[in-house]
Amino acid sequence: MKALKSPALSRFQTDFHRLLTTLLQREVEDPMLMGISLTRLDLTDAQGHALAYVYSMMPVDEKECVRRLNKLSPHLSHLLRKAMPKKRLPELVFRWDDALDKTHGVLDAMDAMQGIK
């Protein structure tokens, strides 16, 4: 069973997600990364990482996008540190969110089944 987060941790995660979303929209000038959206943010307690899951509706090279975002991670972390009054912020790590691809696959299969009937 998943442990419930404290209100302070939930508020921190929400603020972190909101600020990172804003930074991705305003600070990233790489044309390949335009249109990338932050789908979810998971804070890991053990390693002190913030796993930022990203997705794009445009066809892009997922591995290259994640590589470029992880390369930008120190700059984005610096900007987050300036905006958030915390002594320590978790290390920012980007991952591709393939859950949306799986969802689209299920929806396509459902549409195909509707066409059969």
Summary of the structure (lengths in Angstrom):
residues: 117
radius of gyration: 16.7
end to end distance: 40.1
largest distance: 59.4
contacts: 276
relative contact order: 0.16
helix: 54%
strand: 17%
